[in-house]
């Protein structure tokens, strides 16, 4: 066969095969298991959230959806793994406010916070909650502020530098010019345990890990940092209702895919996750652990990320928060 004819046949085959080869990538999605990367350890709020979603999402997609934990460096290791994954819809990553905080907390990240990801949806939000040991003679936030200014208390438990709850605590300290020192613990669980024991009787905490202690009377909740009250703790006021506005700092939970993931796949995942969050059993289980289910468009989640990066960054810089 002449070389020219051979190249002509090859070119015609490639031209015919190209569109056909690309089509199954979206139309047949998913054709194999999907993994959800959690950039934190097993048992934390993000991990519990991801596993609840994964189970139902797998049922909806007709494929196994599994969770893979990649903890370390404040969530940046696992998030970096997701950024380097193939943009084919088979790797997702769960992110929270930590993702936006890390953009200012770390001098160098193994990914670009904006350019390396395609937002899918916010799927839930949870407030931070200001908690105290029951022995603290404060029934309101104002009572607590008065006690701190009277030098009755001078520290608070902190479950990790740069965590959303730490940022909420520093926002509170800076806004009111309080003399409070953060006492670091290796995670939210140990920090809450210290409050329950009365060693460090004040903390801001993610709502999910604090809910059980609050309901059992081991902790007293003074206020939540969301715009509206949490349905999990309907009797606990917001910080604004308690007389301290501009303290709003809830924590979203959402899903990202690697940048370049085809838009039809992003839209499919957005629809399917919305179905998961609307299902009564998932909604009930989410509310029980402190998450308020919700869904957004990819564009709305992208805007939340772009807005939160500078807002949270200002607190990080003002408080001089550095990674541990």
VOFIZA-802270 format. One record per residue (C-alpha): z, y, x; residue in three letters; residue number from 0. Coordinates in steps of 0.02 Angstrom, whole numbers, plus 32768, in hexadecimal, padded with zeros to 4 digits. Layout:
SITE      w      v      u   rest    nr
SITE      Z      Y      X    ALA   NUM
...
! end
This chain:
SITE      w      v      u   rest    nr
SITE   8000   8000   8000    UNK     0
SITE   7FD4   80AC   8042    UNK     1
SITE   8069   8116   8076    UNK     2
SITE   8034   81A3   8001    UNK     3
SITE   802E   812D   7F6C    UNK     4
SITE   80D5   80DF   7F9B    UNK     5
SITE   8129   818B   7F9F    UNK     6
SITE   80D7   81BB   7EFA    UNK     7
SITE   811A   811F   7EA4    UNK     8
SITE   81C8   813B   7EEF    UNK     9
SITE   81C9   81F0   7EB5    UNK    10
SITE   8195   81BE   7E05    UNK    11
SITE   821E   8139   7DFF    UNK    12
SITE   82A4   81B3   7E38    UNK    13
SITE   826B   8236   7DBB    UNK    14
SITE   8274   81B7   7D2F    UNK    15
SITE   8319   816B   7D67    UNK    16
SITE   8375   820E   7D89    UNK    17
SITE   8399   8246   7CD8    UNK    18
SITE   83B5   8195   7C9D    UNK    19
SITE   842F   8172   7D2B    UNK    20
SITE   8493   820F   7D06    UNK    21
SITE   84A0   81EF   7C4C    UNK    22
SITE   851E   815F   7C4B    UNK    23
SITE   8599   81C8   7CB2    UNK    24
SITE   85C2   822B   7C15    UNK    25
SITE   857F   81C7   7B82    UNK    26
SITE   85D4   8124   7BB5    UNK    27
SITE   8676   8178   7BEC    UNK    28
SITE   86EE   8127   7C09    UNK    29
SITE   86AA   8084   7C4C    UNK    30
SITE   8742   805B   7CB8    UNK    31
SITE   87FD   8086   7CC3    UNK    32
SITE   8833   813B   7CD1    UNK    33
SITE   88C3   816F   7D41    UNK    34
SITE   893A   81FF   7D25    UNK    35
SITE   8988   823F   7DC5    UNK    36
SITE   8A3B   827E   7DB6    UNK    37
SITE   8A64   82E3   7E53    UNK    38
SITE   8B1E   82BD   7E41    UNK    39
SITE   8B8D   8223   7E43    UNK    40
SITE   8BAA   81A3   7DBC    UNK    41
SITE   8C22   81D5   7D31    UNK    42
SITE   8C0F   8292   7D38    UNK    43
SITE   8BD7   82FA   7CA2    UNK    44
SITE   8B21   82FE   7CD9    UNK    45
SITE   8B1F   8242   7CF5    UNK    46
SITE   8B6C   821C   7C4B    UNK    47
SITE   8AF2   8294   7BF9    UNK    48
SITE   8A5C   8247   7C50    UNK    49
SITE   8A8C   8195   7C22    UNK    50
SITE   8AA1   81C2   7B6B    UNK    51
SITE   89F4   820F   7B69    UNK    52
SITE   89A3   8185   7BD2    UNK    53
SITE   89D4   80FA   7B5C    UNK    54
SITE   8989   814C   7AC1    UNK    55
SITE   88F4   8195   7B1E    UNK    56
SITE   88C7   80E7   7B5A    UNK    57
SITE   88C8   80A8   7AA7    UNK    58
SITE   8858   8137   7A70    UNK    59
SITE   87DC   8123   7B00    UNK    60
SITE   87D9   8065   7AF6    UNK    61
SITE   87FF   805B   7BB0    UNK    62
SITE   889A   8048   7C19    UNK    63
SITE   88E5   80F0   7C4A    UNK    64
SITE   8967   80DD   7CD3    UNK    65
SITE   89DF   8152   7D2B    UNK    66
SITE   89E2   815F   7DE8    UNK    67
SITE   8A71   81BD   7E3B    UNK    68
SITE   8A51   8220   7EDB    UNK    69
SITE   8AF2   8281   7EFA    UNK    70
SITE   8B18   82F6   7F89    UNK    71
SITE   8B0E   83AA   7FC5    UNK    72
SITE   8B37   83F5   7F1D    UNK    73
SITE   8AA6   839E   7EC7    UNK    74
SITE   8A21   83D8   7F41    UNK    75
SITE   89FE   832B   7F8A    UNK    76
SITE   89D1   82DA   7EE4    UNK    77
SITE   8972   8373   7EAA    UNK    78
SITE   890F   836D   7F4C    UNK    79
SITE   88E4   82B6   7F2B    UNK    80
SITE   889F   82E8   7E81    UNK    81
SITE   883B   8378   7ECA    UNK    82
SITE   87E2   8301   7F42    UNK    83
SITE   87BB   827F   7EBC    UNK    84
SITE   870B   8265   7E7A    UNK    85
SITE   86E4   82DE   7DEB    UNK    86
SITE   86B7   8255   7D72    UNK    87
SITE   8744   8259   7CF1    UNK    88
SITE   879F   81C3   7D37    UNK    89
SITE   8827   8228   7D8F    UNK    90
SITE   8894   82A8   7D35    UNK    91
SITE   8931   8300   7D71    UNK    92
SITE   89C7   833D   7D0E    UNK    93
SITE   8A00   83EB   7D40    UNK    94
SITE   8A89   8461   7D09    UNK    95
SITE   8AC2   850F   7D3C    UNK    96
SITE   8AE1   84C5   7DE9    UNK    97
SITE   8A24   84C3   7E02    UNK    98
SITE   8A1B   857F   7DE7    UNK    99
SITE   8ABB   85A2   7E4A    UNK   100
SITE   8A7C   8540   7EE0    UNK   101
SITE   89EA   85B9   7EF2    UNK   102
SITE   8A69   863A   7F31    UNK   103
SITE   8AF0   85C6   7F74    UNK   104
SITE   8A87   8573   7FFB    UNK   105
SITE   8A28   85CD   8082    UNK   106
SITE   89A6   8542   8085    UNK   107
SITE   8976   84C3   8000    UNK   108
SITE   8905   8429   800E    UNK   109
SITE   889D   846F   7F7E    UNK   110
SITE   8865   8511   7F2E    UNK   111
SITE   88CE   852C   7E91    UNK   112
SITE   883E   8578   7E2F    UNK   113
SITE   879D   8537   7E7B    UNK   114
SITE   87C8   847F   7E92    UNK   115
SITE   87F6   8454   7DDE    UNK   116
SITE   87AD   8452   7D30    UNK   117
SITE   8833   8472   7CAB    UNK   118
SITE   8831   83FA   7C17    UNK   119
SITE   88C0   8431   7BA8    UNK   120
SITE   8974   8466   7BA1    UNK   121
SITE   89C7   83DA   7B41    UNK   122
SITE   8A7E   840E   7B32    UNK   123
SITE   8AF9   8492   7B62    UNK   124
SITE   8BB3   848F   7B82    UNK   125
SITE   8C2E   851C   7BA4    UNK   126
SITE   8CAD   8525   7C2D    UNK   127
SITE   8D5E   852C   7BEA    UNK   128
SITE   8DF5   8589   7C2E    UNK   129
SITE   8E84   850D   7C30    UNK   130
SITE   8F3B   8513   7C62    UNK   131
SITE   8FCA   8498   7C6F    UNK   132
SITE   9035   849B   7BD1    UNK   133
SITE   90C8   84DD   7C37    UNK   134
SITE   906A   8580   7C56    UNK   135
SITE   90B3   85FD   7BD8    UNK   136
SITE   9009   8640   7BA6    UNK   137
SITE   8FC0   8624   7AF9    UNK   138
SITE   8F30   869D   7B13    UNK   139
SITE   8EC0   86D9   7B9F    UNK   140
SITE   8F19   8781   7B9C    UNK   141
SITE   8FC0   8729   7BB3    UNK   142
SITE   8F7A   86CF   7C4B    UNK   143
SITE   8F33   876E   7C96    UNK   144
SITE   8FDC   87C3   7C82    UNK   145
SITE   9033   8731   7CD9    UNK   146
SITE   8FB7   8736   7D6A    UNK   147
SITE   8FCC   87F2   7D7F    UNK   148
SITE   9088   87D8   7D7E    UNK   149
SITE   906C   8760   7E0F    UNK   150
SITE   90AF   86C9   7DAF    UNK   151
SITE   9011   8668   7DDD    UNK   152
SITE   8F9D   8683   7E6F    UNK   153
SITE   8F24   85F1   7E78    UNK   154
SITE   8EB1   8583   7E11    UNK   155
SITE   8E67   84D5   7E24    UNK   156
SITE   8DB0   84D0   7E55    UNK   157
SITE   8D47   8432   7E4A    UNK   158
SITE   8CC3   8462   7EC9    UNK   159
SITE   8C7F   84FE   7F1C    UNK   160
SITE   8BF0   8548   7EB9    UNK   161
SITE   8C06   84DA   7E21    UNK   162
SITE   8BEB   852E   7D78    UNK   163
SITE   8CA6   852A   7D54    UNK   164
SITE   8CCA   857A   7DFE    UNK   165
SITE   8C4D   8604   7DD8    UNK   166
SITE   8CA1   8621   7D2E    UNK   167
SITE   8D4B   862F   7D84    UNK   168
SITE   8D09   86AB   7E03    UNK   169
SITE   8CB3   8712   7D7C    UNK   170
SITE   8D5C   871D   7D25    UNK   171
SITE   8DB9   8748   7DC6    UNK   172
SITE   8D3D   87CD   7DFD    UNK   173
SITE   8D2C   8820   7D52    UNK   174
SITE   8DE8   8834   7D40    UNK   175
SITE   8E11   884D   7DF8    UNK   176
SITE   8E8E   87BE   7DF7    UNK   177
SITE   8EE9   877F   7E90    UNK   178
SITE   8EBB   86C7   7E80    UNK   179
SITE   8E91   8649   7F07    UNK   180
SITE   8E24   85B1   7EE7    UNK   181
SITE   8E73   850B   7F17    UNK   182
SITE   8DE1   8493   7F36    UNK   183
SITE   8DDE   83DF   7EFA    UNK   184
SITE   8D5C   8358   7F12    UNK   185
SITE   8D10   8364   7E65    UNK   186
SITE   8D3D   839B   7DB6    UNK   187
SITE   8DA4   82FF   7D91    UNK   188
SITE   8E23   831A   7E1E    UNK   189
SITE   8E2D   83D4   7DF3    UNK   190
SITE   8E58   83AC   7D3E    UNK   191
SITE   8ED5   8329   7D78    UNK   192
SITE   8F2C   83AE   7DE0    UNK   193
SITE   8F38   8420   7D48    UNK   194
SITE   8F7D   8392   7CDE    UNK   195
SITE   8FFE   836E   7D65    UNK   196
SITE   902D   8427   7D6C    UNK   197
SITE   9006   8438   7E25    UNK   198
SITE   8F7F   84BB   7E09    UNK   199
SITE   8F9F   84E9   7D54    UNK   200
SITE   8F03   8553   7D35    UNK   201
SITE   8E4A   8525   7D39    UNK   202
SITE   8DA0   8544   7CF1    UNK   203
SITE   8D4F   849E   7CCC    UNK   204
SITE   8CB1   8458   7C80    UNK   205
SITE   8CDF   842C   7BCE    UNK   206
SITE   8CA9   8376   7BD4    UNK   207
SITE   8D2A   8335   7C53    UNK   208
SITE   8DB5   83A3   7C0B    UNK   209
SITE   8D9E   8376   7B53    UNK   210
SITE   8E0B   82DA   7B52    UNK   211
SITE   8E9D   8332   7BAA    UNK   212
SITE   8E93   83C5   7B33    UNK   213
SITE   8E92   8357   7A98    UNK   214
SITE   8F24   82F0   7ADB    UNK   215
SITE   8F8C   838C   7AFA    UNK   216
SITE   8F8D   8375   7BB6    UNK   217
SITE   8F2E   8418   7BCC    UNK   218
SITE   8F2C   84BA   7B69    UNK   219
SITE   8E81   8509   7B4E    UNK   220
SITE   8E87   85C7   7B47    UNK   221
SITE   8DCE   85F2   7B33    UNK   222
SITE   8D1D   85B3   7B4D    UNK   223
SITE   8C95   860F   7BAB    UNK   224
SITE   8C09   85F7   7B2B    UNK   225
SITE   8BC2   8679   7AB6    UNK   226
SITE   8C05   861B   7A1F    UNK   227
SITE   8C96   85A3   7A08    UNK   228
SITE   8C7E   84EE   7A36    UNK   229
SITE   8C75   8475   79A4    UNK   230
SITE   8CDD   8400   7A11    UNK   231
SITE   8D6C   847E   7A16    UNK   232
SITE   8D51   84EC   797D    UNK   233
SITE   8DFF   8539   7987    UNK   234
SITE   8DE7   8578   7A39    UNK   235
SITE   8DA1   862A   7A42    UNK   236
SITE   8D15   8666   7AB0    UNK   237
SITE   8D42   86D7   7B41    UNK   238
SITE   8CF8   8769   7AE0    UNK   239
SITE   8D62   8740   7A47    UNK   240
SITE   8DFA   8738   7ABA    UNK   241
SITE   8DD8   87EC   7AED    UNK   242
SITE   8D76   87CD   7B8D    UNK   243
SITE   8CBC   87EE   7B74    UNK   244
SITE   8C35   87D2   7BF7    UNK   245
SITE   8C80   872A   7C27    UNK   246
SITE   8BF9   86C1   7BD5    UNK   247
SITE   8BC4   8634   7C4A    UNK   248
SITE   8B93   8594   7BF3    UNK   249
SITE   8B46   8501   7C50    UNK   250
SITE   8A9C   84C1   7C17    UNK   251
SITE   8A63   840F   7C34    UNK   252
SITE   89A8   83F9   7C3F    UNK   253
SITE   8918   8394   7C83    UNK   254
SITE   8898   83C1   7D07    UNK   255
SITE   8801   8363   7D4A    UNK   256
SITE   87AB   837E   7DF1    UNK   257
SITE   8731   8410   7DF2    UNK   258
SITE   8681   83DA   7DC7    UNK   259
SITE   86B4   835C   7D42    UNK   260
SITE   8629   8362   7CBF    UNK   261
SITE   8651   83D2   7C2B    UNK   262
SITE   862E   8348   7BAA    UNK   263
SITE   86B7   82E0   7BFB    UNK   264
SITE   872F   8375   7BFE    UNK   265
SITE   870D   8392   7B45    UNK   266
SITE   8724   82D9   7B1C    UNK   267
SITE   87CB   82D4   7B76    UNK   268
SITE   8801   8375   7B21    UNK   269
SITE   87DE   832A   7A76    UNK   270
SITE   8832   8285   7A9D    UNK   271
SITE   88CF   82D5   7AE6    UNK   272
SITE   88D8   8345   7A4C    UNK   273
SITE   88D8   82A9   79E0    UNK   274
SITE   8963   825F   7A4B    UNK   275
SITE   89D0   82F9   7A3B    UNK   276
SITE   89B4   8300   797E    UNK   277
SITE   89E5   824B   7961    UNK   278
SITE   8A90   8243   7908    UNK   279
SITE   8ADC   81C1   797D    UNK   280
SITE   8AB0   8220   7A1C    UNK   281
SITE   8AE5   82C5   79D0    UNK   282
SITE   8B8E   827D   799F    UNK   283
SITE   8BAC   8233   7A4B    UNK   284
SITE   8B77   82D4   7AA1    UNK   285
SITE   8BEC   833F   7A38    UNK   286
SITE   8C7B   82C6   7A5A    UNK   287
SITE   8C71   82EA   7B15    UNK   288
SITE   8C56   83A5   7B07    UNK   289
SITE   8B98   83B9   7B06    UNK   290
SITE   8B3D   841D   7A80    UNK   291
SITE   8A91   83CC   7A6A    UNK   292
SITE   89FB   8440   7A66    UNK   293
SITE   8944   8448   7A98    UNK   294
SITE   88D2   84D0   7ADA    UNK   295
SITE   881C   84E1   7B08    UNK   296
SITE   87F0   84CC   7BC0    UNK   297
SITE   87D1   8588   7BC8    UNK   298
SITE   887C   85B1   7B80    UNK   299
SITE   88D2   8541   7BFF    UNK   300
SITE   886B   8590   7C8B    UNK   301
SITE   88A4   863C   7C51    UNK   302
SITE   895B   8604   7C4E    UNK   303
SITE   8949   85C9   7D02    UNK   304
SITE   88F6   866B   7D39    UNK   305
SITE   897C   86D3   7CE3    UNK   306
SITE   8A12   8670   7D20    UNK   307
SITE   89E1   866D   7DD8    UNK   308
SITE   8A01   8728   7DF6    UNK   309
SITE   8A91   8732   7D79    UNK   310
SITE   8AF2   86A4   7DCA    UNK   311
SITE   8ABC   86D9   7E76    UNK   312
SITE   8B14   8781   7E60    UNK   313
SITE   8BB9   8726   7E3F    UNK   314
SITE   8B9F   86B0   7ED3    UNK   315
SITE   8B82   8742   7F49    UNK   316
SITE   8C0D   87B1   7F02    UNK   317
SITE   8C8B   8723   7F10    UNK   318
SITE   8C46   86EE   7FB9    UNK   319
SITE   8C3A   863A   7F81    UNK   320
SITE   8BFB   85C6   8008    UNK   321
SITE   8BD3   850C   7FFE    UNK   322
SITE   8C5E   8498   8036    UNK   323
! end
